[in-house]
Each structure stands twice: as structure tokens, then as C-alpha cells.
Amino acid sequence: MAAKRGKEWEVKVKGLLKAELKKRNLSYADLAEKLATIGIKESPRNISNKIGRGSFTAVFFIQCLESIGCETVHLGDN
């Protein structure tokens, strides 16, 4: 049961990040470039793998959001 619950969280967090990228019409290559401007070196392929797994760190999540200019994340459907 706990493993399934963890998987649900991974799906939610990767969905949040993918939605923020989509809102801004950004690709993983665009995200890699934006991360580079704040000193984070990630290839588009590595970003794709991390987001695909959904098990990236909170630090990576915040770095991504900061680099794309996202100041607010809505967790619910509201």
C-alpha cells in the first residue's frame, strides 16, 4: 500500500512540473537552457529521464520552477 501511495505522489509531482512547462510552451531543451542560466547543468535527455521517473528531488523541482519563472503552483483542481 505504501509503495502505491508513493507512486501516486510521483505521478502528481511530475504532472505539476510538466503542466508548468506546457503553460509556458517550453521543451526539455528550453528547460535545460533556463537551468543553465542559474548554474544548473542538465541535458534535455537527463531532464526527460528525471521527470519521466517522477522521483526527482525537491531541490530539482524548485530549480526548475525558479528557472522558468513560476512563482505559484496550484496543487488542486481549483
PDB file of N, CA, C and O in Angstrom, chain B, residues numbered from 101:
ATOM      1  N   MET B 101       0.826  -1.200   0.000  1.00  0.00           N
ATOM      2  CA  MET B 101       0.000   0.000   0.000  1.00  0.00           C
ATOM      3  C   MET B 101       0.866   1.258   0.000  1.00  0.00           C
ATOM      4  O   MET B 101       0.602   2.193  -0.757  1.00  0.00           O
ATOM      5  N   ALA B 102       1.900   1.287   0.846  1.00  0.00           N
ATOM      6  CA  ALA B 102       2.765   2.472   0.922  1.00  0.00           C
ATOM      7  C   ALA B 102       3.476   2.721  -0.402  1.00  0.00           C
ATOM      8  O   ALA B 102       3.629   3.873  -0.809  1.00  0.00           O
ATOM      9  N   ALA B 103       3.913   1.663  -1.083  1.00  0.00           N
ATOM     10  CA  ALA B 103       4.590   1.830  -2.370  1.00  0.00           C
ATOM     11  C   ALA B 103       3.643   2.444  -3.400  1.00  0.00           C
ATOM     12  O   ALA B 103       4.043   3.321  -4.165  1.00  0.00           O
ATOM     13  N   LYS B 104       2.393   1.988  -3.423  1.00  0.00           N
ATOM     14  CA  LYS B 104       1.426   2.548  -4.354  1.00  0.00           C
ATOM     15  C   LYS B 104       1.200   4.016  -4.058  1.00  0.00           C
ATOM     16  O   LYS B 104       1.117   4.832  -4.977  1.00  0.00           O
ATOM     17  N   ARG B 105       1.101   4.357  -2.797  1.00  0.00           N
ATOM     18  CA  ARG B 105       0.893   5.748  -2.415  1.00  0.00           C
ATOM     19  C   ARG B 105       2.068   6.604  -2.871  1.00  0.00           C
ATOM     20  O   ARG B 105       1.867   7.722  -3.345  1.00  0.00           O
ATOM     21  N   GLY B 106       3.284   6.099  -2.734  1.00  0.00           N
ATOM     22  CA  GLY B 106       4.472   6.823  -3.192  1.00  0.00           C
ATOM     23  C   GLY B 106       4.430   7.065  -4.687  1.00  0.00           C
ATOM     24  O   GLY B 106       4.809   8.136  -5.161  1.00  0.00           O
ATOM     25  N   LYS B 107       3.968   6.069  -5.430  1.00  0.00           N
ATOM     26  CA  LYS B 107       3.853   6.197  -6.880  1.00  0.00           C
ATOM     27  C   LYS B 107       2.851   7.288  -7.244  1.00  0.00           C
ATOM     28  O   LYS B 107       3.055   8.029  -8.205  1.00  0.00           O
ATOM     29  N   GLU B 108       1.785   7.382  -6.486  1.00  0.00           N
ATOM     30  CA  GLU B 108       0.786   8.427  -6.731  1.00  0.00           C
ATOM     31  C   GLU B 108       1.390   9.811  -6.551  1.00  0.00           C
ATOM     32  O   GLU B 108       1.066  10.730  -7.304  1.00  0.00           O
ATOM     33  N   TRP B 109       2.257   9.969  -5.570  1.00  0.00           N
ATOM     34  CA  TRP B 109       2.925  11.259  -5.347  1.00  0.00           C
ATOM     35  C   TRP B 109       3.858  11.582  -6.509  1.00  0.00           C
ATOM     36  O   TRP B 109       3.931  12.729  -6.951  1.00  0.00           O
ATOM     37  N   GLU B 110       4.573  10.565  -7.003  1.00  0.00           N
ATOM     38  CA  GLU B 110       5.472  10.773  -8.136  1.00  0.00           C
ATOM     39  C   GLU B 110       4.692  11.229  -9.371  1.00  0.00           C
ATOM     40  O   GLU B 110       5.124  12.129 -10.091  1.00  0.00           O
ATOM     41  N   VAL B 111       3.550  10.603  -9.606  1.00  0.00           N
ATOM     42  CA  VAL B 111       2.710  10.987 -10.740  1.00  0.00           C
ATOM     43  C   VAL B 111       2.240  12.432 -10.582  1.00  0.00           C
ATOM     44  O   VAL B 111       2.226  13.198 -11.545  1.00  0.00           O
ATOM     45  N   LYS B 112       1.857  12.792  -9.367  1.00  0.00           N
ATOM     46  CA  LYS B 112       1.377  14.153  -9.115  1.00  0.00           C
ATOM     47  C   LYS B 112       2.477  15.194  -9.339  1.00  0.00           C
ATOM     48  O   LYS B 112       2.245  16.201 -10.007  1.00  0.00           O
ATOM     49  N   VAL B 113       3.657  14.961  -8.793  1.00  0.00           N
ATOM     50  CA  VAL B 113       4.722  15.963  -8.888  1.00  0.00           C
ATOM     51  C   VAL B 113       5.232  16.104 -10.322  1.00  0.00           C
ATOM     52  O   VAL B 113       5.519  17.215 -10.768  1.00  0.00           O
ATOM     53  N   LYS B 114       5.349  14.989 -11.048  1.00  0.00           N
ATOM     54  CA  LYS B 114       5.790  15.143 -12.438  1.00  0.00           C
ATOM     55  C   LYS B 114       4.703  15.813 -13.272  1.00  0.00           C
ATOM     56  O   LYS B 114       5.010  16.550 -14.209  1.00  0.00           O
ATOM     57  N   GLY B 115       3.445  15.567 -12.945  1.00  0.00           N
ATOM     58  CA  GLY B 115       2.351  16.242 -13.634  1.00  0.00           C
ATOM     59  C   GLY B 115       2.365  17.741 -13.403  1.00  0.00           C
ATOM     60  O   GLY B 115       2.098  18.523 -14.316  1.00  0.00           O
ATOM     61  N   LEU B 116       2.678  18.138 -12.177  1.00  0.00           N
ATOM     62  CA  LEU B 116       2.764  19.565 -11.861  1.00  0.00           C
ATOM     63  C   LEU B 116       3.854  20.244 -12.684  1.00  0.00           C
ATOM     64  O   LEU B 116       3.636  21.308 -13.263  1.00  0.00           O
ATOM     65  N   LEU B 117       5.020  19.624 -12.730  1.00  0.00           N
ATOM     66  CA  LEU B 117       6.133  20.226 -13.460  1.00  0.00           C
ATOM     67  C   LEU B 117       5.853  20.241 -14.966  1.00  0.00           C
ATOM     68  O   LEU B 117       6.111  21.242 -15.636  1.00  0.00           O
ATOM     69  N   LYS B 118       5.334  19.149 -15.489  1.00  0.00           N
ATOM     70  CA  LYS B 118       5.015  19.105 -16.917  1.00  0.00           C
ATOM     71  C   LYS B 118       3.951  20.144 -17.276  1.00  0.00           C
ATOM     72  O   LYS B 118       4.019  20.753 -18.343  1.00  0.00           O
ATOM     73  N   ALA B 119       2.975  20.349 -16.397  1.00  0.00           N
ATOM     74  CA  ALA B 119       1.928  21.344 -16.652  1.00  0.00           C
ATOM     75  C   ALA B 119       2.513  22.752 -16.698  1.00  0.00           C
ATOM     76  O   ALA B 119       2.126  23.559 -17.543  1.00  0.00           O
ATOM     77  N   GLU B 120       3.435  23.047 -15.800  1.00  0.00           N
ATOM     78  CA  GLU B 120       4.057  24.381 -15.792  1.00  0.00           C
ATOM     79  C   GLU B 120       4.881  24.601 -17.054  1.00  0.00           C
ATOM     80  O   GLU B 120       4.906  25.707 -17.595  1.00  0.00           O
ATOM     81  N   LEU B 121       5.555  23.559 -17.526  1.00  0.00           N
ATOM     82  CA  LEU B 121       6.311  23.678 -18.772  1.00  0.00           C
ATOM     83  C   LEU B 121       5.359  23.890 -19.955  1.00  0.00           C
ATOM     84  O   LEU B 121       5.612  24.718 -20.830  1.00  0.00           O
ATOM     85  N   LYS B 122       4.278  23.139 -19.963  1.00  0.00           N
ATOM     86  CA  LYS B 122       3.308  23.252 -21.061  1.00  0.00           C
ATOM     87  C   LYS B 122       2.667  24.636 -21.090  1.00  0.00           C
ATOM     88  O   LYS B 122       2.484  25.206 -22.166  1.00  0.00           O
ATOM     89  N   LYS B 123       2.322  25.186 -19.922  1.00  0.00           N
ATOM     90  CA  LYS B 123       1.727  26.537 -19.859  1.00  0.00           C
ATOM     91  C   LYS B 123       2.610  27.561 -20.534  1.00  0.00           C
ATOM     92  O   LYS B 123       2.131  28.530 -21.123  1.00  0.00           O
ATOM     93  N   ARG B 124       3.914  27.330 -20.438  1.00  0.00           N
ATOM     94  CA  ARG B 124       4.880  28.288 -20.980  1.00  0.00           C
ATOM     95  C   ARG B 124       5.407  27.863 -22.353  1.00  0.00           C
ATOM     96  O   ARG B 124       6.292  28.508 -22.916  1.00  0.00           O
ATOM     97  N   ASN B 125       4.850  26.764 -22.883  1.00  0.00           N
ATOM     98  CA  ASN B 125       5.267  26.230 -24.179  1.00  0.00           C
ATOM     99  C   ASN B 125       6.775  25.967 -24.221  1.00  0.00           C
ATOM    100  O   ASN B 125       7.452  26.340 -25.178  1.00  0.00           O
ATOM    101  N   LEU B 126       7.290  25.321 -23.170  1.00  0.00           N
ATOM    102  CA  LEU B 126       8.721  25.046 -23.052  1.00  0.00           C
ATOM    103  C   LEU B 126       9.003  23.556 -23.217  1.00  0.00           C
ATOM    104  O   LEU B 126       8.276  22.711 -22.694  1.00  0.00           O
ATOM    105  N   SER B 127      10.055  23.254 -23.942  1.00  0.00           N
ATOM    106  CA  SER B 127      10.514  21.872 -24.110  1.00  0.00           C
ATOM    107  C   SER B 127      11.561  21.562 -23.039  1.00  0.00           C
ATOM    108  O   SER B 127      11.968  22.443 -22.281  1.00  0.00           O
ATOM    109  N   TYR B 128      11.984  20.319 -22.990  1.00  0.00           N
ATOM    110  CA  TYR B 128      13.055  19.952 -22.059  1.00  0.00           C
ATOM    111  C   TYR B 128      14.365  20.642 -22.453  1.00  0.00           C
ATOM    112  O   TYR B 128      15.176  20.971 -21.588  1.00  0.00           O
ATOM    113  N   ALA B 129      14.574  20.860 -23.751  1.00  0.00           N
ATOM    114  CA  ALA B 129      15.763  21.596 -24.204  1.00  0.00           C
ATOM    115  C   ALA B 129      15.705  23.040 -23.706  1.00  0.00           C
ATOM    116  O   ALA B 129      16.719  23.595 -23.281  1.00  0.00           O
ATOM    117  N   ASP B 130      14.521  23.645 -23.759  1.00  0.00           N
ATOM    118  CA  ASP B 130      14.348  25.004 -23.239  1.00  0.00           C
ATOM    119  C   ASP B 130      14.628  25.034 -21.735  1.00  0.00           C
ATOM    120  O   ASP B 130      15.297  25.938 -21.233  1.00  0.00           O
ATOM    121  N   LEU B 131      14.108  24.038 -21.033  1.00  0.00           N
ATOM    122  CA  LEU B 131      14.330  23.974 -19.584  1.00  0.00           C
ATOM    123  C   LEU B 131      15.821  23.824 -19.279  1.00  0.00           C
ATOM    124  O   LEU B 131      16.325  24.456 -18.351  1.00  0.00           O
ATOM    125  N   ALA B 132      16.529  22.999 -20.044  1.00  0.00           N
ATOM    126  CA  ALA B 132      17.973  22.824 -19.849  1.00  0.00           C
ATOM    127  C   ALA B 132      18.696  24.164 -20.001  1.00  0.00           C
ATOM    128  O   ALA B 132      19.599  24.480 -19.226  1.00  0.00           O
ATOM    129  N   GLU B 133      18.297  24.941 -20.995  1.00  0.00           N
ATOM    130  CA  GLU B 133      18.913  26.259 -21.208  1.00  0.00           C
ATOM    131  C   GLU B 133      18.610  27.199 -20.038  1.00  0.00           C
ATOM    132  O   GLU B 133      19.488  27.924 -19.570  1.00  0.00           O
ATOM    133  N   LYS B 134      17.376  27.180 -19.580  1.00  0.00           N
ATOM    134  CA  LYS B 134      16.995  28.056 -18.467  1.00  0.00           C
ATOM    135  C   LYS B 134      17.689  27.639 -17.171  1.00  0.00           C
ATOM    136  O   LYS B 134      18.088  28.491 -16.377  1.00  0.00           O
ATOM    137  N   LEU B 135      17.832  26.338 -16.959  1.00  0.00           N
ATOM    138  CA  LEU B 135      18.559  25.863 -15.777  1.00  0.00           C
ATOM    139  C   LEU B 135      20.025  26.300 -15.846  1.00  0.00           C
ATOM    140  O   LEU B 135      20.618  26.667 -14.832  1.00  0.00           O
ATOM    141  N   ALA B 136      20.593  26.257 -17.034  1.00  0.00           N
ATOM    142  CA  ALA B 136      21.998  26.662 -17.207  1.00  0.00           C
ATOM    143  C   ALA B 136      22.206  28.115 -16.799  1.00  0.00           C
ATOM    144  O   ALA B 136      23.275  28.469 -16.303  1.00  0.00           O
ATOM    145  N   THR B 137      21.197  28.959 -17.003  1.00  0.00           N
ATOM    146  CA  THR B 137      21.343  30.375 -16.643  1.00  0.00           C
ATOM    147  C   THR B 137      21.422  30.579 -15.133  1.00  0.00           C
ATOM    148  O   THR B 137      21.885  31.621 -14.668  1.00  0.00           O
ATOM    149  N   ILE B 138      20.964  29.575 -14.360  1.00  0.00           N
ATOM    150  CA  ILE B 138      21.101  29.677 -12.896  1.00  0.00           C
ATOM    151  C   ILE B 138      22.188  28.737 -12.379  1.00  0.00           C
ATOM    152  O   ILE B 138      22.272  28.461 -11.182  1.00  0.00           O
ATOM    153  N   GLY B 139      23.027  28.245 -13.315  1.00  0.00           N
ATOM    154  CA  GLY B 139      24.187  27.446 -12.924  1.00  0.00           C
ATOM    155  C   GLY B 139      23.945  25.957 -12.776  1.00  0.00           C
ATOM    156  O   GLY B 139      24.777  25.254 -12.201  1.00  0.00           O
ATOM    157  N   ILE B 140      22.814  25.453 -13.287  1.00  0.00           N
ATOM    158  CA  ILE B 140      22.500  24.031 -13.179  1.00  0.00           C
ATOM    159  C   ILE B 140      22.707  23.394 -14.547  1.00  0.00           C
ATOM    160  O   ILE B 140      22.046  23.762 -15.517  1.00  0.00           O
ATOM    161  N   LYS B 141      23.620  22.443 -14.618  1.00  0.00           N
ATOM    162  CA  LYS B 141      23.931  21.774 -15.881  1.00  0.00           C
ATOM    163  C   LYS B 141      23.166  20.460 -15.962  1.00  0.00           C
ATOM    164  O   LYS B 141      23.478  19.507 -15.248  1.00  0.00           O
ATOM    165  N   GLU B 142      22.167  20.416 -16.831  1.00  0.00           N
ATOM    166  CA  GLU B 142      21.365  19.221 -17.085  1.00  0.00           C
ATOM    167  C   GLU B 142      21.127  19.124 -18.582  1.00  0.00           C
ATOM    168  O   GLU B 142      20.822  20.128 -19.226  1.00  0.00           O
ATOM    169  N   SER B 143      21.261  17.940 -19.136  1.00  0.00           N
ATOM    170  CA  SER B 143      20.945  17.751 -20.552  1.00  0.00           C
ATOM    171  C   SER B 143      19.437  17.552 -20.700  1.00  0.00           C
ATOM    172  O   SER B 143      18.774  17.127 -19.754  1.00  0.00           O
ATOM    173  N   PRO B 144      18.895  17.854 -21.875  1.00  0.00           N
ATOM    174  CA  PRO B 144      17.471  17.603 -22.096  1.00  0.00           C
ATOM    175  C   PRO B 144      17.102  16.135 -21.837  1.00  0.00           C
ATOM    176  O   PRO B 144      16.036  15.845 -21.295  1.00  0.00           O
ATOM    177  N   ARG B 145      17.976  15.231 -22.223  1.00  0.00           N
ATOM    178  CA  ARG B 145      17.732  13.793 -22.001  1.00  0.00           C
ATOM    179  C   ARG B 145      17.665  13.473 -20.516  1.00  0.00           C
ATOM    180  O   ARG B 145      16.784  12.732 -20.081  1.00  0.00           O
ATOM    181  N   ASN B 146      18.583  14.020 -19.736  1.00  0.00           N
ATOM    182  CA  ASN B 146      18.596  13.782 -18.291  1.00  0.00           C
ATOM    183  C   ASN B 146      17.328  14.362 -17.649  1.00  0.00           C
ATOM    184  O   ASN B 146      16.735  13.745 -16.763  1.00  0.00           O
ATOM    185  N   ILE B 147      16.925  15.537 -18.099  1.00  0.00           N
ATOM    186  CA  ILE B 147      15.691  16.153 -17.591  1.00  0.00           C
ATOM    187  C   ILE B 147      14.493  15.265 -17.922  1.00  0.00           C
ATOM    188  O   ILE B 147      13.635  15.032 -17.072  1.00  0.00           O
ATOM    189  N   SER B 148      14.439  14.774 -19.146  1.00  0.00           N
ATOM    190  CA  SER B 148      13.359  13.883 -19.555  1.00  0.00           C
ATOM    191  C   SER B 148      13.303  12.638 -18.678  1.00  0.00           C
ATOM    192  O   SER B 148      12.229  12.214 -18.252  1.00  0.00           O
ATOM    193  N   ASN B 149      14.463  12.063 -18.415  1.00  0.00           N
ATOM    194  CA  ASN B 149      14.519  10.868 -17.561  1.00  0.00           C
ATOM    195  C   ASN B 149      14.045  11.167 -16.149  1.00  0.00           C
ATOM    196  O   ASN B 149      13.265  10.404 -15.579  1.00  0.00           O
ATOM    197  N   LYS B 150      14.512  12.274 -15.580  1.00  0.00           N
ATOM    198  CA  LYS B 150      14.121  12.640 -14.208  1.00  0.00           C
ATOM    199  C   LYS B 150      12.615  12.874 -14.107  1.00  0.00           C
ATOM    200  O   LYS B 150      11.953  12.358 -13.208  1.00  0.00           O
ATOM    201  N   ILE B 151      12.094  13.652 -15.033  1.00  0.00           N
ATOM    202  CA  ILE B 151      10.664  13.967 -14.990  1.00  0.00           C
ATOM    203  C   ILE B 151       9.845  12.713 -15.284  1.00  0.00           C
ATOM    204  O   ILE B 151       8.796  12.501 -14.676  1.00  0.00           O
ATOM    205  N   GLY B 152      10.311  11.896 -16.198  1.00  0.00           N
ATOM    206  CA  GLY B 152       9.619  10.657 -16.515  1.00  0.00           C
ATOM    207  C   GLY B 152       9.490   9.728 -15.316  1.00  0.00           C
ATOM    208  O   GLY B 152       8.457   9.085 -15.127  1.00  0.00           O
ATOM    209  N   ARG B 153      10.535   9.663 -14.517  1.00  0.00           N
ATOM    210  CA  ARG B 153      10.500   8.840 -13.295  1.00  0.00           C
ATOM    211  C   ARG B 153       9.604   9.457 -12.241  1.00  0.00           C
ATOM    212  O   ARG B 153       8.899   8.754 -11.517  1.00  0.00           O
ATOM    213  N   GLY B 154       9.637  10.783 -12.162  1.00  0.00           N
ATOM    214  CA  GLY B 154       8.843  11.481 -11.150  1.00  0.00           C
ATOM    215  C   GLY B 154       9.449  11.426  -9.773  1.00  0.00           C
ATOM    216  O   GLY B 154       8.829  11.864  -8.804  1.00  0.00           O
ATOM    217  N   SER B 155      10.660  10.891  -9.664  1.00  0.00           N
ATOM    218  CA  SER B 155      11.277  10.741  -8.340  1.00  0.00           C
ATOM    219  C   SER B 155      12.473  11.676  -8.149  1.00  0.00           C
ATOM    220  O   SER B 155      13.447  11.323  -7.484  1.00  0.00           O
ATOM    221  N   PHE B 156      12.389  12.864  -8.737  1.00  0.00           N
ATOM    222  CA  PHE B 156      13.452  13.842  -8.592  1.00  0.00           C
ATOM    223  C   PHE B 156      13.354  14.533  -7.233  1.00  0.00           C
ATOM    224  O   PHE B 156      12.341  14.436  -6.540  1.00  0.00           O
ATOM    225  N   THR B 157      14.418  15.224  -6.871  1.00  0.00           N
ATOM    226  CA  THR B 157      14.462  15.884  -5.561  1.00  0.00           C
ATOM    227  C   THR B 157      13.621  17.151  -5.546  1.00  0.00           C
ATOM    228  O   THR B 157      13.296  17.721  -6.588  1.00  0.00           O
ATOM    229  N   ALA B 158      13.284  17.568  -4.347  1.00  0.00           N
ATOM    230  CA  ALA B 158      12.580  18.839  -4.176  1.00  0.00           C
ATOM    231  C   ALA B 158      13.459  19.985  -4.667  1.00  0.00           C
ATOM    232  O   ALA B 158      12.955  20.973  -5.201  1.00  0.00           O
ATOM    233  N   VAL B 159      14.745  19.857  -4.491  1.00  0.00           N
ATOM    234  CA  VAL B 159      15.678  20.895  -4.951  1.00  0.00           C
ATOM    235  C   VAL B 159      15.581  21.042  -6.471  1.00  0.00           C
ATOM    236  O   VAL B 159      15.495  22.160  -6.979  1.00  0.00           O
ATOM    237  N   PHE B 160      15.594  19.931  -7.193  1.00  0.00           N
ATOM    238  CA  PHE B 160      15.473  19.972  -8.654  1.00  0.00           C
ATOM    239  C   PHE B 160      14.135  20.597  -9.055  1.00  0.00           C
ATOM    240  O   PHE B 160      14.076  21.408  -9.979  1.00  0.00           O
ATOM    241  N   PHE B 161      13.076  20.220  -8.365  1.00  0.00           N
ATOM    242  CA  PHE B 161      11.743  20.757  -8.644  1.00  0.00           C
ATOM    243  C   PHE B 161      11.731  22.279  -8.515  1.00  0.00           C
ATOM    244  O   PHE B 161      11.238  22.980  -9.399  1.00  0.00           O
ATOM    245  N   ILE B 162      12.272  22.782  -7.416  1.00  0.00           N
ATOM    246  CA  ILE B 162      12.309  24.236  -7.184  1.00  0.00           C
ATOM    247  C   ILE B 162      13.231  24.923  -8.191  1.00  0.00           C
ATOM    248  O   ILE B 162      12.913  26.008  -8.677  1.00  0.00           O
ATOM    249  N   GLN B 163      14.360  24.307  -8.505  1.00  0.00           N
ATOM    250  CA  GLN B 163      15.260  24.885  -9.505  1.00  0.00           C
ATOM    251  C   GLN B 163      14.542  25.038 -10.844  1.00  0.00           C
ATOM    252  O   GLN B 163      14.667  26.067 -11.508  1.00  0.00           O
ATOM    253  N   CYS B 164      13.797  24.021 -11.230  1.00  0.00           N
ATOM    254  CA  CYS B 164      13.048  24.076 -12.488  1.00  0.00           C
ATOM    255  C   CYS B 164      12.014  25.198 -12.451  1.00  0.00           C
ATOM    256  O   CYS B 164      11.933  26.014 -13.370  1.00  0.00           O
ATOM    257  N   LEU B 165      11.227  25.227 -11.378  1.00  0.00           N
ATOM    258  CA  LEU B 165      10.187  26.254 -11.268  1.00  0.00           C
ATOM    259  C   LEU B 165      10.784  27.656 -11.277  1.00  0.00           C
ATOM    260  O   LEU B 165      10.283  28.552 -11.955  1.00  0.00           O
ATOM    261  N   GLU B 166      11.850  27.831 -10.522  1.00  0.00           N
ATOM    262  CA  GLU B 166      12.506  29.146 -10.465  1.00  0.00           C
ATOM    263  C   GLU B 166      13.035  29.541 -11.845  1.00  0.00           C
ATOM    264  O   GLU B 166      12.870  30.684 -12.274  1.00  0.00           O
ATOM    265  N   SER B 167      13.666  28.600 -12.533  1.00  0.00           N
ATOM    266  CA  SER B 167      14.285  28.923 -13.817  1.00  0.00           C
ATOM    267  C   SER B 167      13.268  29.286 -14.895  1.00  0.00           C
ATOM    268  O   SER B 167      13.590  30.030 -15.821  1.00  0.00           O
ATOM    269  N   ILE B 168      12.041  28.768 -14.786  1.00  0.00           N
ATOM    270  CA  ILE B 168      11.017  29.091 -15.793  1.00  0.00           C
ATOM    271  C   ILE B 168      10.125  30.246 -15.360  1.00  0.00           C
ATOM    272  O   ILE B 168       9.194  30.618 -16.074  1.00  0.00           O
ATOM    273  N   GLY B 169      10.407  30.809 -14.197  1.00  0.00           N
ATOM    274  CA  GLY B 169       9.652  31.973 -13.739  1.00  0.00           C
ATOM    275  C   GLY B 169       8.337  31.647 -13.066  1.00  0.00           C
ATOM    276  O   GLY B 169       7.453  32.500 -12.980  1.00  0.00           O
ATOM    277  N   CYS B 170       8.199  30.428 -12.588  1.00  0.00           N
ATOM    278  CA  CYS B 170       6.961  30.023 -11.913  1.00  0.00           C
ATOM    279  C   CYS B 170       7.028  30.418 -10.440  1.00  0.00           C
ATOM    280  O   CYS B 170       7.910  29.973  -9.706  1.00  0.00           O
ATOM    281  N   GLU B 171       6.103  31.243 -10.028  1.00  0.00           N
ATOM    282  CA  GLU B 171       6.080  31.706  -8.645  1.00  0.00           C
ATOM    283  C   GLU B 171       4.983  31.041  -7.821  1.00  0.00           C
ATOM    284  O   GLU B 171       5.030  31.076  -6.591  1.00  0.00           O
ATOM    285  N   THR B 172       4.002  30.438  -8.479  1.00  0.00           N
ATOM    286  CA  THR B 172       2.880  29.827  -7.801  1.00  0.00           C
ATOM    287  C   THR B 172       2.551  28.471  -8.435  1.00  0.00           C
ATOM    288  O   THR B 172       2.528  28.336  -9.658  1.00  0.00           O
ATOM    289  N   VAL B 173       2.300  27.480  -7.592  1.00  0.00           N
ATOM    290  CA  VAL B 173       1.880  26.167  -8.073  1.00  0.00           C
ATOM    291  C   VAL B 173       0.574  25.825  -7.386  1.00  0.00           C
ATOM    292  O   VAL B 173       0.466  25.902  -6.162  1.00  0.00           O
ATOM    293  N   HIS B 174      -0.413  25.447  -8.173  1.00  0.00           N
ATOM    294  CA  HIS B 174      -1.713  25.058  -7.629  1.00  0.00           C
ATOM    295  C   HIS B 174      -1.777  23.535  -7.529  1.00  0.00           C
ATOM    296  O   HIS B 174      -1.620  22.824  -8.522  1.00  0.00           O
ATOM    297  N   LEU B 175      -2.011  23.056  -6.321  1.00  0.00           N
ATOM    298  CA  LEU B 175      -1.990  21.607  -6.092  1.00  0.00           C
ATOM    299  C   LEU B 175      -3.321  20.926  -6.378  1.00  0.00           C
ATOM    300  O   LEU B 175      -3.358  19.724  -6.640  1.00  0.00           O
ATOM    301  N   GLY B 176      -4.402  21.675  -6.332  1.00  0.00           N
ATOM    302  CA  GLY B 176      -5.714  21.077  -6.550  1.00  0.00           C
ATOM    303  C   GLY B 176      -6.293  21.445  -7.889  1.00  0.00           C
ATOM    304  O   GLY B 176      -5.629  22.056  -8.727  1.00  0.00           O
ATOM    305  N   ASP B 177      -7.531  21.066  -8.081  1.00  0.00           N
ATOM    306  CA  ASP B 177      -8.241  21.378  -9.322  1.00  0.00           C
ATOM    307  C   ASP B 177      -8.835  22.767  -9.328  1.00  0.00           C
ATOM    308  O   ASP B 177      -9.359  23.202 -10.354  1.00  0.00           O
ATOM    309  N   ASN B 178      -8.771  23.476  -8.217  1.00  0.00           N
ATOM    310  CA  ASN B 178      -9.385  24.802  -8.086  1.00  0.00           C
ATOM    311  C   ASN B 178      -8.589  25.855  -8.774  1.00  0.00           C
ATOM    312  O   ASN B 178      -8.969  27.026  -8.758  1.00  0.00           O
TER     313      ASN B 178
END
